[in-house]
Amino acid sequence: MSPPVQRDGKPLKKLNRRELSCVRCFPFLLFGRLLGTTQLDGFRPYRNHLGPIPTKNIQKAVAKAGITLEELDAHIDSLNKHLGWDIRVGARPEGQ
């Protein structure tokens, strides 16, 4: 069985078999995994979740995960629901 690839044809790396099967079925998992890291690679170091994720990082993660702009809002809404906070605002918005 050949390893799964992203929509751009690049192989997914450093994911275990279970994670690979999840990413294949649910591209938003890759999107969320990328967004949670400082280098947008899905691996440590992880970003501080208390603040918002910058728009430029969201755009880069969209490109890496192979998500279309038409799908973006649905992916962000799904990720926000899963996390319990809005990634564009942060878990603890400024001033709170």
Residue pairs with C-beta under 8 A, 6 or more apart in sequence:
3 11
3 12
3 20
4 11
4 12
4 20
4 23
4 24
5 11
5 12
6 12
6 30
6 64
6 65
6 66
7 27
7 66
8 66
12 20
12 23
12 30
14 42
14 43
15 23
15 42
19 29
22 29
23 29
23 30
23 33
27 65
27 66
27 67
27 75
28 65
28 67
28 75
28 78
28 79
30 42
30 64
30 65
31 61
31 62
31 65
31 67
31 75
31 79
32 79
32 82
32 83
33 42
34 40
34 41
34 42
34 60
34 61
34 64
34 65
35 47
35 53
35 57
35 58
35 61
35 79
35 87
36 42
36 46
36 47
36 49
37 43
37 44
37 45
37 46
37 47
38 45
38 46
38 47
39 45
40 57
40 60
40 61
40 64
47 53
49 83
49 85
49 90
49 91
50 90
50 91
50 92
51 90
51 92
51 94
52 87
52 88
52 89
52 90
52 93
53 87
53 88
53 90
55 88
58 72
58 76
58 87
58 88
62 69
62 72
62 75
67 75
76 87
76 88
79 87
80 86
80 87
83 91
85 91
